Amino acid sequence: MMHWTRQAFEKVLGQDAESLGLQHLYDVAHNIGKIEEHKIDGKKKEVLVHRKGATRAFPAGRKENPKVYKETGHPAIVPGSMGTASYILVGTEKGLQESFGSVCHGAGRTMSRHSAMQKKSGQEVKAELEAKGEIVKALSLKGLAEEMPEAYKDVHEVVKSVELAGIGKTVARLKPLAVMKG
């Protein structure tokens, strides 16, 4: 996706990615397993951590953090839905103890894709997002209906629960300018 994003910027702006200052800032996946070292019962152990519905959020100082994030901690992106904010979080020491350095990787659904499509059409979703000033591009209107904002939990409340639990801290709240689906 990064490659295609760079290509799009280069094509539209007529400059190469390097001169535009487009650089790789974030590289972490969810729904994967990684071998990591964590304290369990007071002892350091090597374990396989599988994050399903979660993403790694290590605080500053972890050896697994890329050099650029050694002092700040590795960012974790928590996307909201189309039309709502997203957040950048960083993990905490408590998060290492409580969740093996993990936080949610999104707001989470409140309704199935099928239920969402029965509630609202893709055209309605598109019109609502565009009325808020967002640019909307999708391969299908069905995909837009499946992902309508109402199909997801309130991302602000989800992030607040992460902070209250002490496993992550907010670094930034991001407002969407465009929606690309499909």
Backbone as ProteinMPNN parsed JSONL, in Angstrom:
{"seq_chain_A": "MMHWTRQAFEKVLGQDAESLGLQHLYDVAHNIGKIEEHKIDGKKKEVLVHRKGATRAFPAGRKENPKVYKETGHPAIVPGSMGTASYILVGTEKGLQESFGSVCHGAGRTMSRHSAMQKKSGQEVKAELEAKGEIVKALSLKGLAEEMPEAYKDVHEVVKSVELAGIGKTVARLKPLAVMKG", "coords_chain_A": {"N_chain_A": [[0.818, -1.185, 0.0], [1.976, 1.186, 0.731], [3.753, 1.624, -1.364], [1.972, 2.085, -3.522], [0.711, 4.358, -2.594], [2.804, 6.197, -2.563], [3.298, 6.24, -5.333], [0.903, 7.414, -6.233], [1.021, 9.996, -5.081], [3.338, 10.922, -6.363], [2.503, 10.913, -9.034], [0.297, 12.716, -9.063], [1.407, 15.069, -7.977], [3.693, 15.417, -9.431], [6.33, 15.02, -8.639], [9.145, 13.197, -7.285], [8.927, 10.682, -4.68], [10.886, 10.965, -2.688], [11.764, 13.668, -2.883], [9.407, 14.844, -2.144], [9.344, 14.277, 0.465], [8.225, 11.986, 1.441], [8.303, 9.422, 3.566], [8.939, 6.264, 5.147], [7.248, 5.665, 8.039], [5.952, 3.986, 9.806], [5.616, 0.634, 10.715], [4.061, -2.006, 11.491], [2.218, -4.875, 12.16], [-1.069, -6.372, 12.581], [-2.835, -9.243, 13.812], [-0.891, -11.268, 13.702], [1.76, -13.518, 14.703], [4.509, -13.168, 16.927], [7.794, -13.82, 18.099], [8.761, -12.924, 21.254], [10.299, -11.327, 24.112], [9.194, -11.445, 27.384], [8.241, -10.604, 30.762], [7.183, -13.071, 32.899], [5.573, -14.181, 35.675], [7.565, -12.877, 37.093], [9.915, -13.617, 35.827], [12.065, -13.377, 32.983], [10.975, -14.469, 29.864], [11.0, -16.153, 26.728], [8.471, -15.901, 24.437], [5.751, -16.764, 22.238], [3.808, -14.373, 20.907], [0.625, -13.927, 19.883], [-1.217, -11.672, 18.153], [-4.358, -11.068, 17.733], [-6.723, -9.018, 16.592], [-5.419, -7.031, 17.828], [-2.59, -4.833, 18.288], [0.938, -4.367, 18.362], [2.324, -2.415, 20.943], [4.796, -1.053, 22.11], [6.594, 0.46, 24.792], [9.027, 3.16, 25.204], [12.488, 2.242, 24.933], [12.452, -0.533, 24.482], [14.108, -3.286, 22.975], [13.141, -4.229, 20.572], [12.018, -2.087, 19.282], [12.268, 0.04, 16.455], [15.132, 2.049, 15.623], [14.415, 4.781, 15.363], [12.288, 4.974, 17.108], [13.225, 4.38, 19.616], [13.496, 6.131, 21.824], [10.945, 7.182, 22.161], [9.045, 5.207, 22.09], [7.224, 2.685, 20.295], [4.894, 3.598, 17.824], [1.351, 2.996, 17.814], [-1.249, 2.59, 15.674], [-4.599, 3.382, 15.92], [-7.255, 2.958, 14.212], [-10.307, 4.667, 13.598], [-13.617, 4.557, 12.39], [-14.765, 4.966, 8.965], [-15.015, 8.337, 8.534], [-14.713, 9.006, 11.202], [-12.48, 9.974, 13.855], [-9.038, 8.887, 14.066], [-6.436, 7.419, 16.055], [-3.123, 7.85, 17.347], [-1.221, 5.938, 19.375], [1.008, 5.156, 22.104], [2.728, 2.54, 23.701], [2.885, 1.448, 27.194], [4.81, 0.831, 30.215], [3.206, -0.565, 32.014], [1.479, -1.679, 30.197], [3.127, -3.608, 29.044], [3.253, -5.467, 31.106], [0.541, -6.095, 31.541], [-0.647, -6.686, 29.044], [1.195, -7.843, 27.337], [2.406, -5.798, 25.921], [0.447, -4.811, 24.108], [-2.207, -3.192, 22.301], [-5.559, -2.313, 21.25], [-6.398, -2.681, 17.731], [-8.14, -1.138, 16.409], [-11.409, 0.445, 16.394], [-13.42, -1.478, 16.622], [-16.158, -3.56, 15.721], [-19.727, -2.99, 15.928], [-21.833, -4.024, 14.675], [-22.671, -6.569, 12.284], [-21.374, -6.971, 8.925], [-23.404, -7.592, 7.151], [-25.694, -6.723, 8.567], [-25.152, -3.991, 8.637], [-25.349, -3.315, 5.905], [-28.063, -3.687, 5.544], [-29.104, -1.641, 7.007], [-28.33, 0.82, 5.891], [-27.716, 2.334, 2.709], [-24.906, 2.204, 0.429], [-24.704, 4.495, -1.095], [-25.993, 6.369, 0.528], [-24.211, 6.437, 2.696], [-21.912, 7.417, 1.422], [-22.838, 9.98, 0.623], [-23.288, 11.155, 3.148], [-20.676, 11.209, 4.246], [-19.373, 12.834, 2.374], [-20.796, 15.176, 2.787], [-19.685, 15.965, 5.131], [-17.362, 16.939, 4.262], [-15.435, 15.141, 3.42], [-13.417, 13.332, 1.11], [-14.46, 10.717, -0.915], [-13.706, 7.57, -2.107], [-14.38, 4.52, -3.593], [-14.377, 1.026, -4.414], [-16.793, -0.234, -4.539], [-20.24, 0.462, -3.77], [-21.434, -1.208, -2.013], [-19.321, -2.01, -0.36], [-18.88, 0.387, 0.976], [-21.25, 0.633, 2.444], [-21.048, -1.595, 4.146], [-19.004, -0.761, 5.807], [-19.87, 1.464, 7.166], [-19.809, 4.298, 9.414], [-21.483, 3.953, 11.709], [-21.414, 1.246, 12.169], [-19.423, 0.665, 13.849], [-17.754, 0.788, 17.075], [-17.55, 3.613, 19.298], [-14.716, 5.269, 18.734], [-13.404, 7.107, 20.336], [-14.191, 6.448, 22.925], [-13.183, 3.869, 23.075], [-10.389, 4.309, 22.931], [-10.126, 5.862, 25.202], [-10.667, 3.919, 27.142], [-8.413, 2.296, 26.869], [-6.448, 4.066, 27.738], [-7.337, 4.541, 30.38], [-7.001, 2.001, 31.426], [-4.315, 2.001, 31.489], [-2.565, 0.938, 29.627], [-1.81, 2.14, 27.31], [-0.936, 5.317, 25.803], [-2.227, 8.335, 24.486], [-0.876, 9.859, 21.649], [-1.52, 11.351, 19.426], [-4.489, 12.667, 17.881], [-6.26, 12.044, 14.987], [-7.864, 13.567, 12.239], [-9.973, 12.519, 9.648], [-9.399, 13.106, 6.15], [-9.882, 11.978, 3.773], [-11.484, 9.076, 2.372], [-10.707, 5.875, 1.446], [-11.773, 2.991, 0.048], [-11.561, -0.43, -0.536]], "CA_chain_A": [[0.0, 0.0, 0.0], [2.867, 2.34, 0.779], [4.266, 1.8, -2.721], [0.913, 2.686, -4.338], [0.488, 5.72, -2.082], [3.905, 7.014, -3.105], [3.063, 6.416, -6.765], [-0.2, 8.356, -6.405], [1.536, 11.335, -4.78], [4.27, 11.288, -7.421], [1.742, 11.175, -10.259], [-0.524, 13.92, -8.909], [2.216, 16.255, -7.683], [4.757, 15.533, -10.416], [7.659, 14.961, -8.018], [9.389, 11.871, -6.732], [8.579, 10.522, -3.26], [11.968, 11.481, -1.836], [11.724, 15.136, -2.854], [8.179, 15.21, -1.444], [9.524, 13.991, 1.89], [7.44, 10.813, 1.827], [9.174, 8.394, 4.13], [8.313, 5.189, 5.894], [7.235, 6.011, 9.457], [5.238, 3.025, 10.641], [5.585, -0.715, 10.165], [3.684, -3.019, 12.466], [1.013, -5.546, 11.693], [-1.908, -7.031, 13.565], [-3.212, -10.599, 13.408], [0.29, -12.087, 13.437], [2.482, -13.977, 15.885], [5.93, -12.797, 16.974], [8.531, -14.288, 19.272], [9.162, -11.748, 22.038], [10.714, -11.588, 25.486], [8.328, -10.773, 28.357], [8.308, -11.097, 32.134], [6.047, -13.881, 33.328], [5.845, -14.592, 37.058], [8.813, -12.259, 37.532], [11.068, -14.111, 35.073], [12.05, -13.116, 31.551], [10.774, -15.677, 29.053], [10.737, -15.971, 25.313], [7.139, -16.434, 24.157], [5.129, -16.412, 20.971], [2.638, -13.534, 21.158], [-0.254, -13.806, 18.715], [-2.104, -10.523, 18.314], [-5.564, -11.124, 16.903], [-7.525, -7.885, 17.045], [-4.55, -6.162, 18.628], [-1.346, -4.446, 17.646], [2.043, -4.148, 19.294], [2.48, -1.039, 21.433], [5.894, -1.091, 23.06], [7.07, 1.763, 25.281], [10.431, 3.487, 24.922], [13.516, 1.403, 25.524], [12.421, -1.939, 24.081], [15.082, -3.58, 21.911], [12.425, -4.491, 19.315], [11.641, -0.825, 18.647], [13.235, 0.582, 15.503], [15.981, 3.112, 16.169], [13.697, 6.051, 15.398], [11.311, 4.953, 18.198], [13.866, 3.92, 20.861], [13.261, 7.068, 22.928], [9.527, 7.561, 22.29], [8.167, 4.046, 22.045], [6.716, 2.407, 18.954], [3.506, 4.035, 17.709], [0.288, 2.058, 17.456], [-2.341, 3.317, 15.051], [-5.931, 2.861, 16.247], [-8.183, 3.618, 13.295], [-11.736, 4.692, 13.875], [-14.334, 4.13, 11.196], [-14.795, 6.015, 7.957], [-15.734, 9.495, 9.033], [-14.403, 9.351, 12.594], [-11.053, 10.157, 14.117], [-8.145, 7.78, 14.383], [-5.492, 7.824, 17.088], [-1.798, 7.249, 17.449], [-0.914, 5.671, 20.776], [2.287, 4.514, 22.4], [2.547, 1.628, 24.822], [3.421, 1.809, 28.508], [5.401, -0.282, 30.973], [2.086, -1.356, 32.526], [0.989, -2.446, 29.055], [3.983, -4.791, 28.893], [2.866, -6.428, 32.145], [-0.873, -6.468, 31.461], [-1.114, -7.156, 27.73], [2.366, -8.158, 26.51], [2.687, -4.661, 25.039], [-0.551, -4.783, 23.036], [-3.432, -2.399, 22.394], [-6.493, -2.619, 20.166], [-5.961, -2.159, 16.432], [-9.253, -0.396, 15.815], [-12.539, 0.698, 17.276], [-14.2, -2.7, 16.789], [-17.504, -3.497, 15.136], [-20.924, -3.167, 16.753], [-22.793, -4.787, 13.872], [-22.079, -7.339, 11.19], [-21.403, -6.326, 7.617], [-24.754, -7.817, 6.611], [-26.611, -5.81, 9.272], [-24.849, -2.629, 8.198], [-25.895, -3.122, 4.564], [-29.519, -3.608, 5.648], [-29.459, -0.392, 7.682], [-28.072, 2.01, 5.079], [-27.096, 2.054, 1.407], [-23.594, 2.782, 0.202], [-24.902, 5.855, -1.599], [-26.282, 7.211, 1.698], [-22.958, 6.591, 3.441], [-21.07, 8.31, 0.62], [-23.385, 11.338, 0.714], [-23.06, 11.653, 4.508], [-19.254, 11.514, 4.412], [-19.062, 13.986, 1.535], [-21.401, 16.345, 3.436], [-18.752, 16.367, 6.191], [-16.17, 17.473, 3.615], [-14.468, 14.085, 3.129], [-13.348, 12.787, -0.235], [-14.785, 9.294, -0.803], [-13.444, 6.743, -3.279], [-14.596, 3.116, -3.246], [-14.603, 0.114, -5.533], [-18.217, -0.563, -4.59], [-21.1, 1.072, -2.768], [-21.652, -2.256, -1.007], [-18.21, -1.903, 0.583], [-19.111, 1.564, 1.818], [-22.335, 0.322, 3.384], [-20.51, -2.531, 5.145], [-18.054, -0.085, 6.685], [-20.408, 2.754, 7.626], [-19.349, 4.644, 10.763], [-22.354, 3.423, 12.762], [-21.145, -0.181, 12.361], [-18.26, 0.564, 14.737], [-17.793, 1.407, 18.397], [-17.042, 4.974, 19.397], [-13.266, 5.147, 18.877], [-12.957, 7.941, 21.454], [-14.414, 5.659, 24.137], [-12.251, 2.733, 23.036], [-9.068, 4.828, 23.288], [-10.216, 6.27, 26.607], [-10.552, 2.709, 27.971], [-7.004, 1.892, 26.808], [-5.717, 4.98, 28.622], [-7.746, 4.286, 31.772], [-6.378, 0.74, 31.821], [-2.893, 2.284, 31.65], [-1.741, 0.14, 28.712], [-1.394, 2.981, 26.193], [-1.107, 6.76, 25.945], [-2.484, 9.016, 23.226], [0.142, 10.758, 21.117], [-2.21, 12.267, 18.513], [-5.827, 12.353, 17.364], [-6.209, 12.401, 13.576], [-9.15, 13.769, 11.593], [-9.854, 12.046, 8.259], [-9.62, 14.021, 5.038], [-10.317, 11.176, 2.646], [-11.809, 7.684, 2.637], [-10.449, 4.992, 0.325], [-12.275, 1.668, 0.413], [-11.541, -1.436, -1.578]], "C_chain_A": [[0.87, 1.259, 0.0], [3.392, 2.661, -0.625], [3.229, 2.523, -3.582], [0.612, 4.114, -3.886], [1.568, 6.648, -2.61], [3.684, 7.3, -4.595], [1.968, 7.455, -7.02], [0.266, 9.786, -6.149], [2.465, 11.814, -5.887], [3.526, 11.685, -8.693], [0.982, 12.499, -10.157], [0.33, 15.169, -8.747], [3.414, 16.435, -8.608], [6.164, 15.571, -9.85], [7.861, 13.547, -7.48], [9.153, 11.869, -5.21], [9.629, 11.123, -2.339], [11.924, 12.999, -1.751], [10.457, 15.648, -2.177], [8.284, 14.97, 0.063], [8.69, 12.821, 2.371], [8.388, 9.727, 2.31], [8.359, 7.403, 4.949], [8.395, 5.496, 7.385], [6.741, 4.883, 10.347], [5.233, 1.659, 9.978], [5.305, -1.695, 11.287], [2.356, -3.605, 12.013], [0.176, -6.039, 12.868], [-2.282, -8.395, 12.98], [-2.004, -11.435, 12.97], [0.89, -12.536, 14.765], [3.944, -13.568, 15.79], [6.551, -13.384, 18.231], [9.098, -13.057, 19.969], [9.587, -12.197, 23.425], [9.834, -10.765, 26.43], [8.547, -11.378, 29.734], [7.016, -11.835, 32.46], [6.405, -14.446, 34.697], [7.215, -14.102, 37.521], [10.055, -12.706, 36.79], [10.926, -13.769, 33.598], [11.939, -14.435, 30.799], [10.553, -15.282, 27.606], [9.412, -16.664, 25.01], [6.69, -16.025, 22.761], [3.855, -15.64, 21.304], [1.858, -13.419, 19.853], [-1.245, -12.687, 18.981], [-3.222, -10.606, 17.282], [-6.481, -10.019, 17.413], [-6.726, -6.923, 17.893], [-3.315, -5.813, 17.804], [-0.298, -4.179, 18.716], [2.14, -2.675, 19.654], [3.545, -1.045, 22.522], [6.294, 0.311, 23.508], [8.529, 1.987, 24.877], [11.348, 2.465, 25.578], [13.494, -0.068, 25.128], [13.367, -2.181, 22.913], [14.406, -3.816, 20.558], [12.025, -3.215, 18.587], [12.697, -0.419, 17.622], [13.965, 1.775, 16.128], [15.223, 4.433, 16.341], [12.709, 6.127, 16.569], [11.894, 4.504, 19.537], [13.511, 4.813, 22.043], [11.787, 7.382, 23.16], [8.605, 6.38, 22.517], [7.606, 3.91, 20.643], [5.257, 2.833, 18.855], [2.571, 2.874, 17.359], [-0.846, 2.892, 16.889], [-3.648, 2.614, 15.397], [-6.916, 3.589, 15.343], [-9.607, 3.589, 13.837], [-12.432, 4.113, 12.658], [-14.176, 5.206, 10.135], [-15.569, 7.176, 8.572], [-15.495, 9.822, 10.494], [-12.892, 9.457, 12.744], [-10.33, 8.824, 14.225], [-7.145, 8.317, 15.393], [-4.147, 7.18, 16.872], [-1.518, 7.143, 18.946], [0.513, 5.167, 20.883], [2.042, 3.655, 23.635], [3.199, 2.135, 26.097], [4.071, 0.591, 29.149], [4.294, -1.18, 31.535], [1.5, -2.222, 31.418], [1.814, -3.696, 28.803], [3.564, -5.88, 29.876], [1.459, -6.972, 31.938], [-1.273, -7.118, 30.14], [0.028, -7.532, 26.781], [2.653, -7.047, 25.511], [1.736, -4.569, 23.867], [-1.663, -3.793, 23.352], [-4.325, -2.801, 21.223], [-5.95, -2.083, 18.842], [-7.091, -1.45, 15.697], [-10.368, -0.231, 16.824], [-13.337, -0.573, 17.564], [-15.623, -2.518, 16.3], [-18.593, -3.639, 16.196], [-22.002, -3.915, 15.989], [-22.067, -5.491, 12.737], [-22.147, -6.545, 9.891], [-22.798, -6.432, 7.003], [-25.76, -6.857, 7.25], [-26.403, -4.373, 8.82], [-25.469, -2.359, 6.831], [-27.417, -3.033, 4.587], [-29.972, -2.269, 6.228], [-29.353, 0.822, 6.764], [-27.415, 1.606, 3.762], [-25.719, 2.713, 1.334], [-23.693, 4.215, -0.291], [-25.196, 6.821, -0.452], [-25.009, 7.481, 2.5], [-22.043, 7.578, 2.727], [-21.539, 9.756, 0.753], [-23.129, 11.949, 2.093], [-21.597, 12.046, 4.73], [-18.859, 12.744, 3.595], [-19.645, 15.271, 2.126], [-20.522, 16.857, 4.574], [-17.443, 16.903, 5.605], [-15.113, 16.433, 3.298], [-14.554, 13.666, 1.67], [-13.554, 11.283, -0.111], [-14.535, 8.604, -2.135], [-13.59, 5.288, -2.855], [-14.78, 2.29, -4.503], [-16.077, -0.219, -5.669], [-18.979, 0.173, -3.5], [-21.421, 0.069, -1.664], [-20.567, -2.181, 0.068], [-18.361, -0.711, 1.511], [-20.178, 1.285, 2.859], [-21.839, -0.594, 4.501], [-19.685, -1.832, 6.208], [-18.578, 1.242, 7.236], [-20.001, 3.029, 9.07], [-20.182, 4.047, 11.898], [-22.136, 1.94, 13.044], [-20.014, -0.418, 13.356], [-18.513, 1.224, 16.082], [-17.265, 2.832, 18.306], [-15.538, 4.901, 19.698], [-12.741, 5.979, 20.046], [-13.1, 7.181, 22.778], [-13.457, 4.472, 24.208], [-10.862, 3.191, 23.475], [-9.048, 5.263, 24.751], [-10.07, 5.05, 27.522], [-9.119, 2.179, 27.991], [-6.182, 2.758, 27.763], [-6.057, 4.739, 30.091], [-7.151, 2.985, 32.307], [-4.869, 0.907, 32.018], [-1.989, 1.528, 30.696], [-1.279, 0.925, 27.488], [-1.677, 4.443, 26.492], [-1.333, 7.363, 24.568], [-1.332, 9.96, 22.882], [-0.539, 11.805, 20.234], [-3.592, 11.732, 18.166], [-5.856, 12.882, 15.949], [-7.623, 12.513, 13.001], [-9.035, 13.337, 10.138], [-10.151, 13.143, 7.239], [-10.184, 13.281, 3.83], [-10.598, 9.757, 3.092], [-11.548, 6.91, 1.364], [-10.847, 3.597, 0.753], [-12.17, 0.743, -0.775], [-10.296, -1.558, -2.329]], "O_chain_A": [[0.544, 2.258, -0.641], [3.463, 3.824, -1.02], [3.567, 3.469, -4.294], [0.296, 4.976, -4.707], [1.278, 7.76, -3.052], [3.854, 8.427, -5.061], [2.094, 8.282, -7.923], [-0.061, 10.691, -6.918], [2.396, 12.969, -6.306], [3.875, 12.668, -9.346], [1.028, 13.312, -11.081], [0.015, 16.215, -9.316], [4.075, 17.473, -8.582], [7.084, 16.084, -10.486], [6.907, 12.804, -7.251], [9.178, 12.913, -4.558], [9.292, 11.725, -1.32], [12.034, 13.56, -0.661], [10.438, 16.776, -1.684], [7.428, 15.402, 0.834], [8.465, 12.67, 3.572], [9.178, 9.186, 1.536], [7.24, 7.686, 5.377], [9.491, 5.579, 7.938], [7.084, 4.835, 11.528], [4.882, 1.54, 8.804], [6.228, -2.159, 11.956], [1.479, -2.884, 11.537], [0.652, -6.112, 14.001], [-2.066, -8.655, 11.797], [-2.075, -12.201, 12.01], [0.562, -11.993, 15.82], [4.546, -13.612, 14.716], [5.922, -13.438, 19.287], [9.813, -12.256, 19.367], [9.274, -13.306, 23.858], [9.737, -9.545, 26.297], [8.983, -12.522, 29.86], [5.916, -11.302, 32.318], [7.428, -15.113, 34.852], [7.933, -14.8, 38.237], [11.15, -12.227, 37.085], [9.839, -13.852, 33.026], [12.686, -15.381, 31.047], [9.997, -14.226, 27.303], [9.242, -17.852, 25.285], [7.194, -15.059, 22.187], [2.932, -16.185, 21.911], [2.352, -12.89, 18.857], [-2.023, -12.753, 19.932], [-3.043, -10.257, 16.115], [-6.962, -10.083, 18.544], [-7.295, -6.091, 18.6], [-3.041, -6.419, 16.768], [-0.626, -3.808, 19.842], [2.052, -1.801, 18.791], [3.229, -1.043, 23.712], [6.328, 1.24, 22.701], [9.17, 1.116, 24.289], [11.035, 1.901, 26.627], [14.449, -0.786, 25.421], [13.425, -1.385, 21.976], [15.029, -3.624, 19.514], [11.724, -3.256, 17.394], [13.893, -0.524, 17.892], [13.459, 2.417, 17.048], [15.379, 5.116, 17.354], [12.331, 7.223, 16.982], [11.149, 4.273, 20.489], [13.254, 4.319, 23.141], [11.417, 7.808, 24.254], [7.514, 6.529, 23.068], [7.52, 4.884, 19.895], [4.454, 2.467, 19.714], [2.961, 1.911, 16.699], [-1.346, 3.8, 17.552], [-3.79, 1.408, 15.196], [-7.361, 4.693, 15.656], [-10.042, 2.613, 14.449], [-11.872, 3.259, 11.971], [-13.535, 6.231, 10.368], [-16.674, 6.984, 9.079], [-16.021, 10.819, 10.989], [-12.135, 9.071, 11.854], [-10.941, 7.779, 14.447], [-7.021, 9.529, 15.567], [-4.042, 6.1, 16.29], [-1.574, 8.131, 19.678], [1.141, 4.801, 19.889], [1.243, 4.007, 24.503], [3.954, 3.107, 26.092], [3.903, -0.535, 28.683], [4.423, -2.404, 31.535], [1.077, -3.352, 31.659], [1.277, -4.727, 28.396], [3.523, -7.061, 29.53], [1.21, -8.161, 32.133], [-2.135, -7.996, 30.113], [-0.152, -7.539, 25.564], [3.089, -7.309, 24.39], [2.159, -4.281, 22.748], [-2.015, -3.58, 24.512], [-3.905, -3.53, 20.324], [-5.145, -1.152, 18.825], [-6.996, -1.196, 14.496], [-10.281, -0.704, 17.958], [-13.878, -0.718, 18.661], [-16.215, -1.449, 16.451], [-18.414, -4.308, 17.214], [-22.974, -4.388, 16.579], [-21.001, -5.066, 12.293], [-22.889, -5.569, 9.782], [-23.303, -5.478, 6.412], [-26.577, -6.253, 6.556], [-27.365, -3.626, 8.641], [-26.051, -1.296, 6.614], [-28.005, -2.368, 3.734], [-31.088, -1.819, 5.969], [-30.171, 1.739, 6.837], [-26.647, 0.644, 3.713], [-25.416, 3.647, 2.076], [-22.862, 5.055, 0.055], [-24.713, 7.953, -0.45], [-24.76, 8.608, 2.929], [-21.47, 8.469, 3.354], [-20.727, 10.656, 0.973], [-22.792, 13.129, 2.195], [-21.311, 13.083, 5.327], [-18.102, 13.593, 4.066], [-19.053, 16.34, 1.982], [-20.595, 18.029, 4.944], [-16.53, 17.275, 6.343], [-13.993, 16.796, 2.939], [-15.632, 13.651, 1.076], [-12.898, 10.636, 0.706], [-15.082, 9.001, -3.164], [-12.989, 4.867, -1.866], [-15.27, 2.778, -5.521], [-16.565, -0.459, -6.774], [-18.432, 0.471, -2.438], [-21.653, 0.451, -0.517], [-20.858, -2.276, 1.261], [-18.015, -0.783, 2.691], [-20.03, 1.657, 4.023], [-22.173, -0.39, 5.668], [-19.662, -2.25, 7.366], [-17.794, 2.057, 7.722], [-19.863, 2.099, 9.864], [-19.636, 3.677, 12.937], [-22.623, 1.427, 14.051], [-19.684, -1.562, 13.669], [-19.368, 2.1, 16.213], [-16.605, 3.197, 17.333], [-15.142, 4.514, 20.798], [-11.752, 5.608, 20.677], [-12.229, 7.264, 23.643], [-12.978, 4.118, 25.285], [-10.226, 2.535, 24.3], [-8.059, 5.052, 25.453], [-9.42, 5.136, 28.565], [-8.66, 1.67, 29.014], [-5.331, 2.256, 28.498], [-5.17, 4.734, 30.945], [-6.836, 2.878, 33.492], [-4.222, 0.063, 32.637], [-0.778, 1.47, 30.909], [-0.455, 0.439, 26.714], [-2.532, 4.774, 27.313], [-0.703, 6.951, 23.594], [-0.879, 10.747, 23.713], [-0.194, 12.986, 20.276], [-3.833, 10.525, 18.156], [-5.516, 14.042, 15.716], [-8.472, 11.656, 13.249], [-8.097, 13.744, 9.452], [-11.028, 13.984, 7.436], [-10.863, 13.861, 2.984], [-10.025, 9.282, 4.073], [-12.098, 7.239, 0.313], [-10.308, 3.072, 1.727], [-12.619, 1.063, -1.875], [-10.198, -2.39, -3.231]]}, "name": "protein", "num_of_chains": 1, "seq": "MMHWTRQAFEKVLGQDAESLGLQHLYDVAHNIGKIEEHKIDGKKKEVLVHRKGATRAFPAGRKENPKVYKETGHPAIVPGSMGTASYILVGTEKGLQESFGSVCHGAGRTMSRHSAMQKKSGQEVKAELEAKGEIVKALSLKGLAEEMPEAYKDVHEVVKSVELAGIGKTVARLKPLAVMKG"}
